[in-house]
């Protein structure tokens, strides 16, 4: 379960992590083939990369039948198995789960994410409000801030929601990156620069941003007009990216970051060439899940 959730929440989607998750999920089901927890972890793992959605659905529905009071199992069915391939079925199941588990904040949060993908932003906001009312879910506050800015046109309100995030989640990659996004939208780089420079790691690994901290620092310095310092950070980022690509040529996240660093350095021809090479690798038709932030197609 732990290995699965490290993948599920975007903390580590490396091949090594998938191997660990597969090994433990398979072993769990071998040891306890009739246990709903074992069924659930195997179902969740099979949903990653949509490797065997049919078997995943069979397993998780058996687990739900054996343990109907476990909200987590319903969330796996809705968010992992159905979401991404049968979104309207996921919404239907999500609405039913919300009635069964009215006090589970993540049931509301997951329905909010699915509603965003189907375009029902009213339902999305309603679910986010309920999730936040039940618990201080940091990611829910981030999406509430997004709706405040992009849907309602209230940019200061976006910052207000970011400021409400408390505890260790303030240093989570996603929270740090959203402060960078706010700086890009508002032109006020001070708060974003403080957040990014306080982040302890060299790379941010999240669904919303998989790239170098130095790239974000460089962009924010550029917003402040500190061009020479920004150039130093871009060059530092480019050197690190090229080391990462040499170490793992199949990892396209480094190539995505490289494109934006080249743009920051003003090396337009190289940036265009990198873009062509990168986007030739995209599957078609192209359907981006997250299209609302920087550093995307």
Secondary structure, 3 states (H helix, E strand, C coil): CHHHHHHHCCCCCCHHHHHHHHHHHHHHHHHCCCCHHHHHHHHHHHHHHHCCHHHHHHHHHHHHHHCCCCHHHHHHHHHHHHCCCCHHHHHHHHHHHHHHCCCCHHHHHHHHHHHHHHCCHHHHHHHHHHHHHHCCCHHHHHHHHHHHHHHCCCHHHHHHHHHHCCHHHHHCHHHHHHHHHHHHHHCCHHHHHHHHHHCCCCEEECCCCEEEHHHHHHHHHHHCCCHHHHHHHHHHHHHHHHHHHHHCCCCHHHHHHHHHHHHHCCCHHHHHHHHHHHHHCCCCCCCCCCCCCCCCC
